[in-house]
Amino acid sequence: MSYRIIICGFFCLMLQSAPEKKSFVRIDDQRGYRYIFTNSIPNHLHGSFPNRNNPNRISKIKRVYKVKSKPLVAKNTVPVAHYLFGVAINGIPFDPGTAEFWQRNRHSGWRYEALSGKINLGLDMNNAHVQPNGMYHYHGIPWQWLTKKVTTPDVTLVGYAADGFPIYALYGYKNNEISKMRSSYKIKKGMRKSGPRGYYDGTFVADYIYAANTGDLDECNGKFGVTPEYPQGTYHYYLTEDFPFVPRFFKGTPDFTFKKQKKGHRPQKSLSSQEKLLGKHFRHCRYCHELIRNNNLRIGRPPQWHKVPSAILQKIKTHAKNQQD
């Protein structure tokens, strides 16, 4: 237990909760494909959601993920970007990326790293939290689930990537022995020349660089080799203690069932001038954010004001007007 607290430290200071709803997952192999049926409910203890830094509640979301039973390596690596990286054998997805950027500018190129310790996203003891749509998902090694599943170091299958290749956690075979796998990513040396400036320190994804042959794994945080499930050998990924934690590139071609679903927000040009001013105020107003969180509201980004009860919306409008005056 103690090492899990050290790893999670900054993120896990919240109560553990047993699943409120029953988890469901089924994995079927049919005609060259592997189908993972899930209701997206975790089958293990999880943090308390909503919480101060993650205002979303876990919801039952029925999904069917599809991957090739015998995946092929693609000509070029594919960034995870707009895909979920994969899905655990318990039906919970792996999603390493965050929606948070330096100065809230997603065009800046400076995306915050979820497990940097520099930003609090309300993650629990499984390095997980909840999307606005209610989807519980992992940003790193799901420690509570994994340590219940495996009590001694072992080569443990934990899921399948969107391209079909298997995902293992922490340990793999090296020189015919079970060893902890080391990633080949390092923090860059020196100072950032743009954006937030300052020294590279792992706060942002762009603070890291792939340094070939410095670890056990390639740019996709995987390697070719044998595993208990694939005695003839296969390409396979690893979840690691260090960056990238969850791989950021695919070795194969991801299936469309892992594509992140975008909600249909109205384009910015259709917003009224009042809505634009309200949105601008809301981005920087701690009082208004607390108001939304305390009422367990999910209003999206940019804010969809029609989802806010009139009494609360009026409070936000009044606060915005008072701040402007």
N, C-alpha and C positions, 0 to 999 in steps of 0.2 A: 504493500500500500504506500509506503513512504516514497519510493521512487516515482510513483505516479503523481503524487502531489508536487514533487520537485519539477516534473515535466510540465504539469498543467499550471502550477502556481498562480500566476496573474489572472488566469482565465476561469478557474474552477471554484471561486469563493462563493458558492451558492448551494442550496440544499439539494440533496439527491431526491429524486421522485421516481416512484415506480410507474410504469406505463399505465395511463388511465384507460386506454382502449387496447383491445387484443390485437397483437401483431399477426400478420398473415404474409407468408411468402411461399412460393412454389417455383421450382426450377425444372423445366421440361426440355428435353432434347428431341427435336423433330426435324427431319429432312434437312440436315446440315446446319440447323440453327439451334441456339440455346435461348429459351424464353424465360425471363424472370418476372413472375407475376407477384405484385406486392401491393399492400395498402399503405406503405410508407410509415407505418407505426413501429418505433424501435422495440426490440424484444429484450431490452435491458434497462437498468437504471439510467436515468438521464437527469439533467439539470432542471431547475424550476423555470418554466416558460409560461407566460412572458416574464421577463425580468428587466431590471433598470436599463440594461444596455442592449436588450433584444426584446422588443415589445410584441413579439409574435407568439401565437399559441400553436402547438402541434395539432395538425389536422390529419384526418384519414384521407389520403389521396391515392386512388387506384391507378397504378401504372403498369405497363407491360414493356419491359426492356428486351430488345432482341440483339443477339450477337452471333457471329459465325462460330460454329463448333470447331472449325479448323481455319483460323484466321491466317491471313497472309501479310507479310511485311510490305508496306507501301514503298514506292520509289523515293519519296521524300517524307520526312517527319511532318506531322500536322500539329499545330498549336492547339491546346485544349480550348482556349478562348471561349467560344459560345456554346460549348458542350459541357455536360457533366462528364467528369473523367471516367466514371464507372459506377458500379453498384456492388455493395457488399452482399455476401450470401445470405444475409438477414434482410435484404430488401432495401437498405438505406443507401442513398447515393453518396459518392465522393465528389466534392465540388471545391477545389482548392482556391479559386479566385474570390475576390471581394468586390463589392460595389463602391468601396470608399477610395477616393483619390485625393491627392494633395490639392488643397483649396477647392475641393469639390469639383474639380475640373477633369473630367474623364478624358479630355484631349491632351492633358499635360504629359501623359506617358509615365506618371508617377503614381502607380497603384499601390496602396498599402498592403503589406503582407500580413495575413490574418494571424499568424503565429509568431510575429516579431516581438511581442511583448510591449509594443509601443502604442497599440490601439486596442481598446476594450470592446469587443463585439458580443459580449455576453456568452462566450463559449462555455460549455460544461466540461465534465471530466472525460468526455469522449472527443474533445476538440470539435464539438458540434454545436450548432444552434439552429434557428428556424427562419426560413424565408417568409416574406410577407404573405405568401399564399398558403403557409402552414406546413411547408416541406422541411422536415428535420433532415439535416445533412452533415457529413463529416468534412472538416477542413484539414484534418491530420489523422494520426493514429487514434483509433477509438479505444483508449486505454482500458476503460472499465469493462467494455465488452470483450476485448482481447484477453485480458488477464483472467477473466472468468472462463474463457474458452480454452486457453493454454496456460498451464502452470509452470512449465519448464521450457527453455529455449528450444524451438523446433521450427521447421520449415512449414509455415502455416498458410494455407490458401484462405484468403479472406474475401475474394470477390472476383469480378470480371470487368475489364476495361471496356469502353465503348467500342473498341475495335475487335474485341473477342479474346484478347490475350489475358491470361490469368494474373491476378494480383496477389502478392504475398506480403507479409508484414515482418519487418525487422531482420529476420534470419534467412540465410540461404546457404547453399553448399559452396565451399571454397577449399580447394585442395583436399576434397573428399571428407571435409569436416564441416560441421554446422558453425557458421560464423555470422556475426552481426554485419549486415551490409552497409557500406559507406557510400554516400553519394559523392559525385565529382563536382559539386558546385561549391564555390568559394565566394566570400564577400570581396568585392573589388577593393583595391587599395587607392588611397588618395581621397579627393573631395569631389562632390558632384559639381559639374560645370554649369548646371542649369536648374530650373525648378526650385526645390527646397534648399539647394546648396548644402553646406555642411559635409562632414565625413560620411562615407558609405558605412552604414552600421546595421543593415538588414531591416530597416524600417520599411523599405519599399522593395517590391519584387525586382525592380531594375537595379538594386544594389548588388545583385548576385550575378556571377558569370560562371559558365561551364568551363571547367579546366580538365580536359581529357586526361585519362589515366592517373588522376590523383586519388581516385576512389575505386570502388568495385563495379560501379554502374555507369551506364552511358548517359547521353543527354536526356533520354526519356526516362531515366531512373530505373532502367531495367537491364537485362542481359539474356543471352542464350545459355541454356543449360538444363540439366535434369532436375526434376522435382518429384515428390512422392506421387503426384497425380499424373506426371508426364515422364515416365522412366526413360523414354526414348529421346527426351529433350524438347524444349520449346522456348520461344522467347517469352519472357515473363517480367512483370513490373514488381517494384517494391515500394511499400510505405516505409519511410525512414525517419529517424529521430531528428535529422537535420534537413535543411532546405534541399529539395523542394517539398519535403514532407509527403505530399501527394504529387505524382508526376504532372508536368506541365506540357508534355508533348506526347503524341501518339506515334507508335511505331507502325501501326497499320491504319486502316480507314475506319473512322468512327461511324456507327450506325445512326440514322436519323432519329431513332427513338430516344437518343440521349441529348438531342438538341434542346437547349434551354428555351422554354416557352416564354415569349414576350407578351406582356399584356398590352392591349391596345390603348395607349394614352393618346389624348388629343394632341395634334402637333402644336408647337409653341405659338405659331402665327394665329391660331384660332382663339387664343386666350384673350380675355378682355383686359383692358389696362388695369382694372382693379385686381383681377386675379394675378396678373404679373407682379404688381406691387406687393400683394399679399404673399406670393411665393418667394419673392426676394427677401421680405421681412422674416418669413418662416425659416429660411435656410440658416439664419444667424441668431435666431431667438431661442434661448434656452428655456424660457418660460413656456413658450408655445409647444416646444418639443415635449416638455414634461406633461403638459396638458393632454397631448395626444397619447403619450405612453400610459399615464395614469388611468385613462379611460379605455385602455386596451384596443385602440383603434389602429387599423391598417389602411393608410391612405395613399400609399405608393409614392413613386418619384417620377415626375414632378407631382406635387400634392394634388389629389383628386378631391376637390372641396365638396363635391356632391355626396361623398361618403361620410362627411363630418356632420353630426347632429347640429341643428340650427342654434341651440343654446351655446354649444362649445364654439361653433364657428363665429358667433357674435362676440364671444370673449376674445378670440384671436383678432378679429377685425378691430375691436375697441383698443386692444393692446397695441396693435400696429399703428393705429391712428394717434394714440397718445405718444408713442415713441417718435413718430414723425413730427408731431407738434412741438 
